Amino acid sequence: MGSFNTSFREAFILMGFSDWSQLEPILFVFILVFYSLTIFGNTTIITLSLLERQLHTPMYFFLRHLSFLDLCYTTSTVPQLLINLHGLDRTISYEGCVVQLFSSLALGSTECVLLVVMAFDRYAAVCHPLHYTAIMHPHLCQTLAIASWVGGCMNSLVQTGLMMAMPLCGLHLLNHFFCEMTVLLKLACEDTEGTETKMFVARAIILVVPALLILGSYVYIVQTVLKVRSVAGRRKAFGTCGSHLLVVSLFYGSAIYTYLQPMHSYSESEGNFVALFYTIVTPMLNPLIYTLRNKDVKGAVRKVLGRGRYSV
């Protein structure tokens, strides 16, 4: 068998959910609705956080970056999936596959780092409320946001580079709906143990280390909140941090399941449905989680709608 990466004219066939062809029309509608809600919800958060002065705080600055990440992440995979489910075209070029692999890894890795930054912001707000504005000044917020993007892109560059250096053989079939690292590794011509080890280390750094840092920050947050005598104060602190903790649990749970299990135990069938969760469901839920119990966002929505009604 020849290797794909000796020629950039080769294309991959994304099998997606072809084994469940009877489910494809239902999945198409389900995914289209969720994608539309993802675009609407995250665009709303970005717009509100820019327009409303009351949302010009570090928390909403980072939430704006998270919403933009979710928009980019879903758009890097979902349009291709909708085309595949519609049966129009299941192929993706080698170059397109590399771009999709790099972008999905970069955006996912950036979100890992950004969630740590958001945990630090909550730690500063709860544990050091009197010094919060001094700690989370605009320059530091911008620096942390840039560091998140740079760190995510660097991690993706390492993993994508390792993947591109490997010769790929066999049929050009990917049993997935996008170019996922775990599926591409199964097409390698040579022994992948060394490369898998390097990739595993890169994934562990970007997943396990942030998860431990977030866990540590919430240990301090819980200790501080339990010292608060006011029931209303405790409720407000837990409500503010609970949204972030729920997002962290959903994101890291599915990511760790996919990327930190041994290759020989990875199930491509299960992988497709788990990937649906972290590429479509979680980005759609994030705006709801952050806004349903958030009085600031609800107030901003009422103000914007009120101005729109009066202007008409």
Secondary structure, DSSP 4 states (H G I P E B T S, - for coil): ---GGG-TT-EEEE-TTGGGGGGHHHHHHHHHHHHHHHHHHHHHHHHHHHH-GGG-SHHHHHHHHHHHHHHHHHHHHHHHHHHHHTTS--EEEHHHHHHHHHHHHHHHHHHHHHHHHHHHHHHHHHH-GGGHHHHT-HHHHHHHHHHHHHHHHHHHHHHHHHHHTS-B-S--EESSSS--HHHHHTTBSS--HHHHHHHHHHHHHHHHHHHHHHHHHHHHHHHHHHT---HHHHHHHHHHHHHHHHHHHHHHHHHHHHHSS-GGG--HHHHHHHHHIIIIIHHHHHHHHHHTT-HHHHHHHHHHHHHHHHH-
